[in-house]
Every structure is written in structure tokens, then in C-alpha cells.
Amino acid sequence: MDKLWSPWRSQYIESIKVKDGGCIFCELSNDLVENYESLVVDKGTYTFTVLNLFPYNNGHLMVIPYRHTSELESLTPAENLEIMEKLQLAMKALKMVLNPEGFNIGANLGRVSGAGIDEHVHFHIVPRWNGDTNFMPVLGEVKVISQDLLTTKKKLVEAYRSLI
């Protein structure tokens, strides 16, 4: 079996660690949607939604429970319900702003599953387009993101506000 090495992945994981040993998601949960320096696009009762700082595609969002837990099975029924509602809301907003042809939705639970932040469960929603996977990330170690994150945030916040 051939192996494709991705050493930039370890650089990413190290870059997201909070210096004092805290949790980056717990810190982000305090940010305001109205702060256009922040990547938080929506806040609910039990969850918040944020643009991924290291996206797989433009518009890559994460729905994160406020409560710090690494255990999916520890989520309450109310947290579970809001996570699903917020994923559906994210799909609607992303369709309005970016018009993707499909989505990947999921969670990486545990370090061995690929979770960069495994101590705080979170759910990814990645918009997809036909042909969005190409030679750039495979051979060039580069992912082309076609829009600045904060520009994407402004458009998504507007879409969220029109949907709520």
C-alpha cells in the first residue's frame, strides 16, 4: 500500500492548542456573532456555530456544544436536538450564500479518527462542489479557498439572520 504523508496536519493540530491548556472551543464560545474579527456565525441555547479556521472548503462550518465534553453519548437530548437543528440551519445558509452541490456532515470522535481537537465534541458541515478535490492538496500541499473567511462570515451571518 502506498502512503501519502501529510506533515502539515501535525502543524495544524499544534497551532490550535490553547497556550494555557484550555480549550479553544470553550474560548470561542464567548465570542459574539457581531464581532467580525471572530469566526462565530450563530449562537443557540446549547450550541454555537463557527467557521473552521483550517477549512477543507470555503464555508466549512462546525456546530459545537457549549458544554465541554469529548463523549458523544454524554450529550443531552436537548443538545442533540439543537445540534441537528443547527446543522440543518447551516445547510440552508450555505445554500443561500455558496450554492454547494452537496455536503459532508460528521464528527471525528477521538484522536485516531482524525479529530484535531478531540477533547470537545463538534460536528463538521463541509459544502461540496463537483470537482472541488483536485491535484492541489494531493501534490502541492495547498488547498485553494476562494474567499476570505471573514467575508464568508459576513455573508453567512446575513443568511442566518434571514432564516431565523
FIKOLZA-1660 file (N, C-alpha, C; in steps of 0.1 Angstrom, whole numbers, plus 5000, padded with zeros to 4 digits):
% residues 164
   i   px   py   pz ch aa at
   1 5008 4988 5000  A  M  N
   1 5000 5000 5000  A  M CA
   1 5009 5012 5000  A  M  C
   2 5006 5022 4991  A  D  N
   2 5013 5034 4991  A  D CA
   2 5008 5043 5002  A  D  C
   3 5016 5052 5007  A  K  N
   3 5013 5061 5017  A  K CA
   3 5014 5075 5012  A  K  C
   4 5005 5084 5016  A  L  N
   4 5006 5098 5012  A  L CA
   4 5007 5105 5026  A  L  C
   5 5019 5111 5028  A  W  N
   5 5022 5118 5040  A  W CA
   5 5016 5132 5040  A  W  C
   6 5011 5136 5052  A  S  N
   6 5006 5150 5053  A  S CA
   6 5012 5156 5066  A  S  C
   7 5024 5160 5065  A  P  N
   7 5031 5166 5077  A  P CA
   7 5024 5179 5081  A  P  C
   8 5018 5186 5073  A  W  N
   8 5011 5199 5076  A  W CA
   8 5000 5196 5086  A  W  C
   9 4994 5184 5087  A  R  N
   9 4984 5181 5096  A  R CA
   9 4988 5183 5111  A  R  C
  10 5001 5178 5114  A  S  N
  10 5006 5180 5127  A  S CA
  10 5008 5194 5131  A  S  C
  11 5012 5202 5121  A  Q  N
  11 5014 5217 5123  A  Q CA
  11 5001 5223 5126  A  Q  C
  12 4990 5219 5119  A  Y  N
  12 4977 5224 5122  A  Y CA
  12 4972 5220 5136  A  Y  C
  13 4974 5208 5140  A  I  N
  13 4970 5203 5153  A  I CA
  13 4977 5211 5164  A  I  C
  14 4990 5213 5162  A  E  N
  14 4998 5221 5172  A  E CA
  14 4994 5235 5173  A  E  C
  15 4990 5241 5161  A  S  N
  15 4987 5255 5161  A  S CA
  15 4974 5259 5168  A  S  C
  16 4965 5249 5170  A  I  N
  16 4952 5252 5176  A  I CA
  16 4951 5249 5191  A  I  C
  17 4962 5245 5196  A  K  N
  17 4962 5243 5211  A  K CA
  17 4963 5256 5218  A  K  C
  18 4955 5258 5228  A  V  N
  18 4955 5270 5236  A  V CA
  18 4967 5269 5246  A  V  C
  19 4974 5280 5246  A  K  N
  19 4986 5281 5254  A  K CA
  19 4985 5277 5268  A  K  C
  20 4974 5281 5275  A  D  N
  20 4973 5278 5290  A  D CA
  20 4967 5264 5292  A  D  C
  21 4966 5256 5282  A  G  N
  21 4960 5243 5284  A  G CA
  21 4945 5243 5283  A  G  C
  22 4938 5254 5281  A  G  N
  22 4924 5255 5280  A  G CA
  22 4919 5249 5267  A  G  C
  23 4906 5251 5264  A  C  N
  23 4900 5245 5252  A  C CA
  23 4897 5257 5243  A  C  C
  24 4902 5256 5230  A  I  N
  24 4899 5266 5220  A  I CA
  24 4884 5268 5218  A  I  C
  25 4876 5257 5218  A  F  N
  25 4862 5258 5215  A  F CA
  25 4855 5265 5227  A  F  C
  26 4859 5262 5239  A  C  N
  26 4853 5269 5251  A  C CA
  26 4857 5284 5251  A  C  C
  27 4869 5288 5246  A  E  N
  27 4872 5302 5245  A  E CA
  27 4864 5308 5234  A  E  C
  28 4862 5301 5222  A  L  N
  28 4854 5307 5211  A  L CA
  28 4840 5309 5215  A  L  C
  29 4835 5301 5224  A  S  N
  29 4821 5302 5227  A  S CA
  29 4817 5315 5234  A  S  C
  30 4827 5323 5239  A  N  N
  30 4825 5336 5244  A  N CA
  30 4824 5347 5234  A  N  C
  31 4829 5344 5222  A  D  N
  31 4829 5354 5211  A  D CA
  31 4814 5358 5207  A  D  C
  32 4813 5370 5202  A  L  N
  32 4800 5374 5198  A  L CA
  32 4799 5373 5183  A  L  C
  33 4787 5370 5178  A  V  N
  33 4784 5369 5163  A  V CA
  33 4787 5383 5157  A  V  C
  34 4784 5393 5164  A  E  N
  34 4786 5407 5159  A  E CA
  34 4800 5411 5158  A  E  C
  35 4809 5404 5164  A  N  N
  35 4824 5407 5163  A  N CA
  35 4829 5401 5150  A  N  C
  36 4832 5409 5140  A  Y  N
  36 4836 5405 5127  A  Y CA
  36 4851 5401 5127  A  Y  C
  37 4857 5401 5138  A  E  N
  37 4871 5396 5139  A  E CA
  37 4870 5381 5143  A  E  C
  38 4859 5377 5148  A  S  N
  38 4856 5363 5153  A  S CA
  38 4850 5355 5141  A  S  C
  39 4851 5342 5142  A  L  N
  39 4846 5333 5132  A  L CA
  39 4832 5327 5136  A  L  C
  40 4827 5331 5148  A  V  N
  40 4814 5326 5152  A  V CA
  40 4803 5332 5144  A  V  C
  41 4794 5324 5138  A  V  N
  41 4784 5329 5129  A  V CA
  41 4770 5327 5135  A  V  C
  42 4768 5319 5145  A  D  N
  42 4755 5317 5151  A  D CA
  42 4756 5312 5165  A  D  C
  43 4747 5316 5174  A  K  N
  43 4747 5311 5188  A  K CA
  43 4733 5306 5191  A  K  C
  44 4732 5295 5197  A  G  N
  44 4720 5289 5202  A  G CA
  44 4720 5288 5217  A  G  C
  45 4710 5281 5222  A  T  N
  45 4709 5279 5237  A  T CA
  45 4720 5269 5241  A  T  C
  46 4722 5258 5234  A  Y  N
  46 4731 5248 5238  A  Y CA
  46 4744 5247 5229  A  Y  C
  47 4743 5253 5217  A  T  N
  47 4754 5252 5207  A  T CA
  47 4758 5265 5201  A  T  C
  48 4769 5266 5195  A  F  N
  48 4773 5277 5186  A  F CA
  48 4779 5272 5174  A  F  C
  49 4779 5280 5163  A  T  N
  49 4784 5276 5150  A  T CA
  49 4795 5285 5146  A  T  C
  50 4806 5279 5141  A  V  N
  50 4818 5287 5138  A  V CA
  50 4824 5282 5125  A  V  C
  51 4830 5292 5117  A  L  N
  51 4837 5288 5106  A  L CA
  51 4850 5281 5110  A  L  C
  52 4854 5271 5103  A  N  N
  52 4866 5264 5106  A  N CA
  52 4878 5272 5101  A  N  C
  53 4887 5275 5110  A  L  N
  53 4899 5283 5107  A  L CA
  53 4908 5276 5097  A  L  C
  54 4908 5263 5096  A  F  N
  54 4915 5255 5087  A  F CA
  54 4906 5247 5078  A  F  C
  55 4898 5253 5069  A  P  N
  55 4887 5246 5062  A  P CA
  55 4892 5237 5051  A  P  C
  56 4883 5227 5049  A  Y  N
  56 4885 5218 5038  A  Y CA
  56 4880 5224 5025  A  Y  C
  57 4870 5232 5027  A  N  N
  57 4864 5240 5016  A  N CA
  57 4859 5253 5021  A  N  C
  58 4856 5263 5012  A  N  N
  58 4850 5275 5016  A  N CA
  58 4837 5273 5023  A  N  C
  59 4834 5279 5034  A  G  N
  59 4821 5277 5041  A  G CA
  59 4821 5265 5051  A  G  C
  60 4833 5259 5053  A  H  N
  60 4834 5248 5062  A  H CA
  60 4830 5253 5077  A  H  C
  61 4819 5248 5082  A  L  N
  61 4814 5252 5095  A  L CA
  61 4815 5241 5105  A  L  C
  62 4815 5244 5118  A  M  N
  62 4814 5234 5128  A  M CA
  62 4803 5239 5138  A  M  C
  63 4795 5229 5142  A  V  N
  63 4785 5231 5153  A  V CA
  63 4790 5225 5165  A  V  C
  64 4791 5233 5176  A  I  N
  64 4798 5229 5188  A  I CA
  64 4789 5231 5200  A  I  C
  65 4787 5221 5209  A  P  N
  65 4780 5223 5221  A  P CA
  65 4788 5232 5230  A  P  C
  66 4781 5241 5238  A  Y  N
  66 4789 5249 5248  A  Y CA
  66 4795 5240 5258  A  Y  C
  67 4788 5230 5262  A  R  N
  67 4793 5221 5273  A  R CA
  67 4805 5213 5268  A  R  C
  68 4816 5214 5276  A  H  N
  68 4828 5208 5272  A  H CA
  68 4827 5193 5275  A  H  C
  69 4827 5185 5265  A  T  N
  69 4827 5170 5266  A  T CA
  69 4834 5164 5254  A  T  C
  70 4840 5153 5256  A  S  N
  70 4846 5145 5244  A  S CA
  70 4837 5133 5241  A  S  C
  71 4827 5131 5249  A  E  N
  71 4819 5119 5248  A  E CA
  71 4805 5122 5241  A  E  C
  72 4804 5117 5229  A  L  N
  72 4791 5119 5221  A  L CA
  72 4779 5114 5229  A  L  C
  73 4781 5103 5236  A  E  N
  73 4770 5097 5243  A  E CA
  73 4766 5105 5256  A  E  C
  74 4774 5115 5260  A  S  N
  74 4770 5123 5271  A  S CA
  74 4762 5135 5268  A  S  C
  75 4760 5137 5255  A  L  N
  75 4751 5148 5251  A  L CA
  75 4737 5146 5255  A  L  C
  76 4730 5156 5260  A  T  N
  76 4717 5155 5264  A  T CA
  76 4707 5155 5252  A  T  C
  77 4695 5151 5254  A  P  N
  77 4685 5151 5243  A  P CA
  77 4683 5166 5238  A  P  C
  78 4684 5176 5246  A  A  N
  78 4682 5190 5242  A  A CA
  78 4694 5194 5233  A  A  C
  79 4707 5190 5237  A  E  N
  79 4719 5193 5230  A  E CA
  79 4718 5186 5216  A  E  C
  80 4714 5173 5216  A  N  N
  80 4713 5165 5204  A  N CA
  80 4703 5172 5194  A  N  C
  81 4692 5176 5199  A  L  N
  81 4682 5182 5191  A  L CA
  81 4687 5195 5185  A  L  C
  82 4693 5203 5193  A  E  N
  82 4698 5216 5188  A  E CA
  82 4709 5214 5178  A  E  C
  83 4718 5204 5180  A  I  N
  83 4729 5202 5170  A  I CA
  83 4723 5199 5157  A  I  C
  84 4713 5190 5156  A  M  N
  84 4706 5187 5143  A  M CA
  84 4699 5199 5137  A  M  C
  85 4693 5207 5145  A  E  N
  85 4686 5219 5140  A  E CA
  85 4696 5229 5135  A  E  C
  86 4708 5230 5142  A  K  N
  86 4718 5239 5137  A  K CA
  86 4725 5234 5125  A  K  C
  87 4727 5221 5123  A  L  N
  87 4732 5216 5111  A  L CA
  87 4723 5218 5099  A  L  C
  88 4710 5217 5101  A  Q  N
  88 4700 5220 5091  A  Q CA
  88 4700 5235 5087  A  Q  C
  89 4701 5243 5097  A  L  N
  89 4702 5258 5095  A  L CA
  89 4714 5261 5087  A  L  C
  90 4725 5255 5091  A  A  N
  90 4738 5257 5084  A  A CA
  90 4737 5254 5069  A  A  C
  91 4730 5242 5066  A  M  N
  91 4728 5238 5052  A  M CA
  91 4720 5249 5045  A  M  C
  92 4710 5254 5051  A  K  N
  92 4702 5264 5044  A  K CA
  92 4710 5277 5041  A  K  C
  93 4717 5281 5051  A  A  N
  93 4725 5293 5050  A  A CA
  93 4736 5291 5039  A  A  C
  94 4743 5280 5040  A  L  N
  94 4753 5277 5030  A  L CA
  94 4748 5276 5016  A  L  C
  95 4736 5271 5014  A  K  N
  95 4729 5270 5001  A  K CA
  95 4726 5285 4996  A  K  C
  96 4722 5293 5005  A  M  N
  96 4719 5307 5001  A  M CA
  96 4732 5315 4997  A  M  C
  97 4742 5312 5004  A  V  N
  97 4755 5320 5002  A  V CA
  97 4764 5314 4992  A  V  C
  98 4766 5301 4992  A  L  N
  98 4776 5295 4983  A  L CA
  98 4771 5285 4973  A  L  C
  99 4758 5282 4974  A  N  N
  99 4751 5273 4964  A  N CA
  99 4759 5260 4962  A  N  C
 100 4763 5252 4972  A  P  N
 100 4770 5240 4970  A  P CA
 100 4761 5229 4964  A  P  C
 101 4768 5219 4958  A  E  N
 101 4761 5208 4952  A  E CA
 101 4758 5196 4961  A  E  C
 102 4765 5197 4973  A  G  N
 102 4763 5186 4983  A  G CA
 102 4770 5190 4995  A  G  C
 103 4770 5181 5005  A  F  N
 103 4776 5184 5018  A  F CA
 103 4782 5171 5024  A  F  C
 104 4792 5173 5032  A  N  N
 104 4797 5163 5041  A  N CA
 104 4794 5167 5055  A  N  C
 105 4787 5159 5063  A  I  N
 105 4784 5162 5077  A  I CA
 105 4789 5151 5085  A  I  C
 106 4796 5154 5096  A  G  N
 106 4800 5144 5105  A  G CA
 106 4809 5149 5117  A  G  C
 107 4813 5139 5125  A  A  N
 107 4821 5142 5136  A  A CA
 107 4833 5132 5137  A  A  C
 108 4844 5137 5140  A  N  N
 108 4856 5128 5142  A  N CA
 108 4857 5126 5157  A  N  C
 109 4855 5115 5162  A  L  N
 109 4855 5112 5177  A  L CA
 109 4867 5105 5181  A  L  C
 110 4876 5112 5188  A  G  N
 110 4889 5106 5192  A  G CA
 110 4900 5109 5183  A  G  C
 111 4912 5110 5188  A  R  N
 111 4924 5114 5180  A  R CA
 111 4926 5104 5168  A  R  C
 112 4924 5091 5170  A  V  N
 112 4927 5082 5160  A  V CA
 112 4917 5083 5148  A  V  C
 113 4906 5089 5150  A  S  N
 113 4896 5091 5140  A  S CA
 113 4899 5103 5131  A  S  C
 114 4909 5111 5135  A  G  N
 114 4913 5123 5128  A  G CA
 114 4909 5136 5134  A  G  C
 115 4903 5135 5147  A  A  N
 115 4899 5147 5154  A  A CA
 115 4912 5156 5157  A  A  C
 116 4912 5168 5152  A  G  N
 116 4923 5177 5156  A  G CA
 116 4921 5182 5170  A  G  C
 117 4909 5184 5174  A  I  N
 117 4905 5188 5188  A  I CA
 117 4896 5176 5193  A  I  C
 118 4902 5167 5200  A  D  N
 118 4894 5155 5204  A  D CA
 118 4888 5157 5218  A  D  C
 119 4891 5167 5226  A  E  N
 119 4886 5168 5239  A  E CA
 119 4872 5176 5240  A  E  C
 120 4868 5181 5228  A  H  N
 120 4855 5188 5228  A  H CA
 120 4847 5184 5215  A  H  C
 121 4837 5176 5217  A  V  N
 121 4830 5170 5205  A  V CA
 121 4825 5182 5197  A  V  C
 122 4825 5180 5184  A  H  N
 122 4820 5190 5175  A  H CA
 122 4816 5184 5161  A  H  C
 123 4808 5190 5154  A  F  N
 123 4802 5185 5142  A  F CA
 123 4806 5193 5130  A  F  C
 124 4811 5187 5119  A  H  N
 124 4815 5195 5107  A  H CA
 124 4804 5194 5097  A  H  C
 125 4803 5205 5090  A  I  N
 125 4795 5206 5078  A  I CA
 125 4803 5213 5067  A  I  C
 126 4806 5205 5057  A  V  N
 126 4815 5209 5046  A  V CA
 126 4808 5210 5033  A  V  C
 127 4806 5222 5027  A  P  N
 127 4800 5223 5014  A  P CA
 127 4809 5217 5004  A  P  C
 128 4802 5210 4994  A  R  N
 128 4810 5203 4983  A  R CA
 128 4805 5207 4970  A  R  C
 129 4814 5208 4960  A  W  N
 129 4811 5210 4946  A  W CA
 129 4817 5200 4938  A  W  C
 130 4811 5197 4926  A  N  N
 130 4817 5187 4917  A  N CA
 130 4831 5193 4913  A  N  C
 131 4841 5184 4914  A  G  N
 131 4855 5188 4911  A  G CA
 131 4862 5196 4921  A  G  C
 132 4857 5197 4934  A  D  N
 132 4864 5205 4944  A  D CA
 132 4877 5198 4949  A  D  C
 133 4878 5185 4947  A  T  N
 133 4890 5178 4950  A  T CA
 133 4899 5177 4938  A  T  C
 134 4911 5182 4939  A  N  N
 134 4919 5182 4927  A  N CA
 134 4934 5179 4931  A  N  C
 135 4943 5182 4922  A  F  N
 135 4957 5179 4925  A  F CA
 135 4964 5188 4935  A  F  C
 136 4958 5200 4937  A  M  N
 136 4964 5210 4946  A  M CA
 136 4967 5204 4960  A  M  C
 137 4957 5199 4967  A  P  N
 137 4961 5194 4981  A  P CA
 137 4968 5181 4980  A  P  C
 138 4966 5173 4970  A  V  N
 138 4973 5160 4969  A  V CA
 138 4988 5161 4966  A  V  C
 139 4991 5169 4956  A  L  N
 139 5005 5171 4952  A  L CA
 139 5012 5183 4956  A  L  C
 140 5004 5194 4957  A  G  N
 140 5010 5207 4961  A  G CA
 140 5010 5211 4975  A  G  C
 141 5003 5202 4984  A  E  N
 141 5002 5205 4998  A  E CA
 141 4995 5219 5000  A  E  C
 142 4986 5222 4991  A  V  N
 142 4979 5235 4991  A  V CA
 142 4964 5233 4989  A  V  C
 143 4956 5240 4997  A  K  N
 143 4942 5240 4995  A  K CA
 143 4938 5254 4991  A  K  C
 144 4931 5255 4980  A  V  N
 144 4927 5268 4975  A  V CA
 144 4913 5271 4981  A  V  C
 145 4912 5281 4989  A  I  N
 145 4900 5286 4994  A  I CA
 145 4897 5299 4987  A  I  C
 146 4885 5300 4981  A  S  N
 146 4883 5310 4971  A  S CA
 146 4878 5323 4977  A  S  C
 147 4875 5323 4990  A  Q  N
 147 4870 5336 4997  A  Q CA
 147 4876 5337 5011  A  Q  C
 148 4879 5349 5015  A  D  N
 148 4884 5352 5028  A  D CA
 148 4874 5348 5038  A  D  C
 149 4879 5342 5049  A  L  N
 149 4870 5337 5060  A  L CA
 149 4860 5347 5065  A  L  C
 150 4865 5359 5068  A  L  N
 150 4857 5370 5074  A  L CA
 150 4846 5375 5063  A  L  C
 151 4850 5375 5051  A  T  N
 151 4840 5378 5040  A  T CA
 151 4829 5367 5040  A  T  C
 152 4833 5355 5041  A  T  N
 152 4823 5344 5041  A  T CA
 152 4815 5345 5054  A  T  C
 153 4821 5349 5065  A  K  N
 153 4813 5351 5078  A  K CA
 153 4802 5361 5076  A  K  C
 154 4806 5373 5071  A  K  N
 154 4796 5383 5069  A  K CA
 154 4784 5379 5061  A  K  C
 155 4787 5371 5050  A  K  N
 155 4776 5367 5041  A  K CA
 155 4767 5356 5049  A  K  C
 156 4774 5347 5056  A  L  N
 156 4767 5337 5064  A  L CA
 156 4758 5343 5075  A  L  C
 157 4764 5353 5082  A  V  N
 157 4756 5359 5093  A  V CA
 157 4743 5366 5087  A  V  C
 158 4744 5372 5076  A  E  N
 158 4732 5378 5069  A  E CA
 158 4722 5367 5065  A  E  C
 159 4727 5356 5060  A  A  N
 159 4719 5345 5057  A  A CA
 159 4712 5339 5069  A  A  C
 160 4720 5337 5080  A  Y  N
 160 4714 5331 5092  A  Y CA
 160 4703 5341 5097  A  Y  C
 161 4705 5353 5097  A  R  N
 161 4695 5363 5102  A  R CA
 161 4683 5363 5094  A  R  C
 162 4684 5360 5081  A  S  N
 162 4672 5360 5073  A  S CA
 162 4664 5347 5075  A  S  C
 163 4671 5336 5080  A  L  N
 163 4665 5323 5082  A  L CA
 163 4659 5322 5096  A  L  C
 164 4663 5329 5106  A  I  N
 164 4659 5328 5119  A  I CA
 164 4646 5336 5122  A  I  C
% end
